[in-house]
Amino acid sequence: MAEASKRPMPAPLPKTPRVFAIANQKGGVGKTTTAVNLATALAAAEKRVLLIDLDPQGNASTGLGITPRQRVVTTYDVIMGQDEIGAALVATTVPGLQLVASSVALAGAEVELVNVERREFRLRDALARLNIVYDYVLVDCPPSLGLLTLNAMVAASAVLVPLQCEFYALEGLSHLVRTIDRVKQHLNPNLDIQGVVLTMFDKRNNLCDSVAEDVRGYFGDKVYNTTIPRNVRVSEAPSYGKPVLLYDWRCAGAQAYIHLASEVLFREQDYAAALI
């Protein structure tokens, strides 16, 4: 027994981050804005966060002030297996937030991946080899349900869906839900919807209230209480290469993302408690 007590304790296993795919096949719903500002708000809550820009448009990278010259190793290189994700990490001006930037080359990845082995698992496999510990990894998906978004869902713990408060908000949403269900059934049995966030909400517009009511009727308590308002400062911030929380943290849009991060963390506490 004395000999056994002298044996060194095994090293703790690295913490597995929670990975959120921020997805909606419809463009212009505030997906990238949500990815950038939620990542910033989580980092402000002293969480270690990685944001992966998986959209060929690269708006999340631009919104964090990362210039094309700084994008030496990108998500294209990672997805295509040309480099490790650790080599693609870029520091941002937000303490605690790192980025894997995108490039226009990613636009060709959908075609190039067609005949690649384990094509749906490229991002998941890359993250599994990453030896840096994060609390949260957020993946900004392209506005489509192609192979890039599929990679994000296979790698993800859950999907976060930004949904614009407009007439066509629910159009195509059933397709997204079916895609999530299929991924869960065949590729990632742990995948779930973390939540639905209503964006571009205008309390002066009766249609917004109507859409919000329909969405809450469809998704129930999956819909966050926080709504993201239409806000000029939120729209201006990307042109300065800053999240709105750095551009003007007092504005209504910034405060909404702070509240959204609080809701996300609260749900994560419930998730962790359910595992015990």
N, C-alpha and C positions, 0 to 999 in steps of 0.2 A: 504493500500500500504506500509506503514511504517513497519507493521508486516511482510509482505512478504519479504521486503528487508533484514530483519534480519535472514531469514532462511539460513542455511548453504548451500553452493553450493554442488551438488552431486559430489562424488569422480569420477574422470575420469576412464573410462573403461580401463582395461589392453590392451596394444597394441598387436594386433595379429601378430605373426611373419610371414614372408614369408617362406614357406617350399619348398625346392627344393629336389626332388628325383633325384639322380644322377644314371642313369640307362642305361644299355645296356646288353642284354642277352648274348652277346659274351664276353668271358673272354679275358684278356690280352690286353685291349684297353686303359689302363690308367685311368680306372674309379676311383679306390681308390686313385691313385696319384693325380687325379684332385680333388677329394673330400677333401683330406687332405690339399693340397696346396691352393685351392680356399678358404677354410674355414680360413686358416691362413692369406691369403691376405685380406680377408674381415675384419678379426679381426684387422689387421694392419691398416686398414682404419677406425678404431675406431667404428666398428660395434660389437654388442654383438651377438656372434655366438655359436650355439650348433651343434655339429657333432654327428650324430647317426650312429653307426656302425651296420648295419643290415646284414652284410655278415658273415656267420659262420666261415669263414677263419680268421676273426678278423685282417686283415691286416691294416686297418685304425687305430685300437687301437695300434698295434705294431709300426706303422709308427709315432705315436705321443709319443712313449716311455712308453706306459702303459703296465706294466708287467702283466702276468696272476695272480699274487698275489694281484694286485690292483683291479682286476675285481671281486669285491665281489657281487654287484648287476649288472646284465647285461641286454642287450636287450631281452634275452630269458625270464628273470623274468618279464620284463615289458610287453612283447607281450602275455605271458601266464597269466597275471593278478596276478602274485605272489607277486609283489611289485610295488610301484608307481615309475614313471620315476624320480621324484625328489630325490629318494634314490639312483638312479643309476648314478647321475652326478659325473664326475671325473674332477678335475682341470688338465689342461695341462700346459706345459711350455710356451705356447703362451698366453700373456695377452688378456683377452676378449674372449677366446675360451675354452668352456667346451665340454666334451665328454660323451656319453653313450656307454660304451665299449661292445664288443661282446664276446661270448665264444663258444666253440665247441658244447655246449648243444643246440645252436640255430639250428643246423643241423636237429634236430628231430622235430622242431616246425612245419614244413610244414605238417607232418603227424598228429601231435597232434592237430593242428588247424582245421582239416577237419570237425569235428562235433561240433565245438565250436560256440556258439551264436555270431553273429556279427563278424565273423572271419576276414572279410576284413577291419573292422573298429578298430581293437585293438590298432594300433599305433595312429590313429586319436583321439580316446577316451582318450588315455593316455596323449597326448599332450594337450588336452582340460582341463585336470585337473592340468596341470603344472602352478604354480603360480609365476614363474620367467619370467621376460620379456626379450625376445631376439628380435633382428632385423631379424636374419636369422637362420633357422634350415636346415641343409644339411643332407640328408640321403644317406649313401653309401649302395647301393643295391647289393644283390648277383648277379652273372652272370647267371641269369635265369629269367623267367617270371612267377614264382610260387607265392604262397600266401604271402611270405615276400615282394617281389617287389610290389605285388598288394596292400599290406598294406601301403607301402610307397607312391604309387600313389594316394590312397584314401585320405591319410593325406596331400598330397602335394598341393601347389599352382601351381606348374609348374614342368616340367621334364627338366633336363639338360642332354644332350646325348653326352658323349665322343665317338669319332669315330676315329679309327686308320686309318692312310693313307696307306692302303694296298689293294691288289687286291680283297679280299673278304669283303671289308668294307661295301658295300651296301647289302651284302647277309644277309638276316634275318632282315634287317632294316624295311622293309615293315611290318613284323610281329610285331615289336615294335610299329610302328605307329598305326597299327590296334588295338593293346592292349590299347594304350593311348586313342584312339577314343572310344573304348568300355567302358573303365572306365569313360570317360567323359559323355557318354550317359546314363550309368546305375548307377554309384556310386558317381561320383564327377564332377558335371557339370561345375565347374570352372577350371578344369585341362587344361593346355596348355603346349606347348613346349617353355621353356624360351630361349633355344638356343642349337645349335650343335657345339661342339668344336672339331676341328681336332687335333689329338694327334700323337706323334711319327713322326713328319714331318721332312723329310730330303730334303732340297732344292737341293741337288746334284742328287736326284733321280727323273727322269722324270715321273715315275709312280705316285709319290706323287702329282705332279701338275695335272695329269690326274684324279686321284681320287678326289682331291679337286674340280676340275671343275665339275665332275659328282655330287658331294654332293651339291655344290652350285646351280647346275641346278635343283636338286630335292627339296631342302629346301629353296632356295632363301635367303632372308635376315635373316632367322632364324640362318644361319651359322655365327658364330662370325668371325670378321676380324682377331683376334688373332689366331695363330696356335702355338701349343706346340711342340717344336723341340725335336728330339732325343738328349738326353743330359746325359753324364756320371754322372754328379753331381746329377741329378734327380734320377738316378738309385741307386746311392750310399746312398743317404740320409736316406731311411728307415732302413738300417742296423745299423744306428747310433741312431735310434729312434727319428729322427727329420724331420720336413718338410724341403724341399729344401730351403725355404726362411730363415730358421735359420741356415741351414748347409752351404750354400754359396749363399747369396742373390745377389751377383754380376753375377752369371752364367746366361747363356742364358735361361735356363729352369725356374729359379726363376723369372727373369724379364718378361718372357711370362705369368706366372701366375699372376703377378702384373697387367699386361695389361689386362688379362682376367677379373680380378676382377673389373677393371675400366669399362670395357664394360658391365659387369653384372649390376653394379650400375647405369650406364647410361640408360640401358634398364628399370631398376626399376623406375627411375625418369619418364620416358615416361609412364610407367604403372600407377604410382601414379597420373600423370597429367591427364590421360584419365579418372580417377575416379572422378575428380573434376567437 
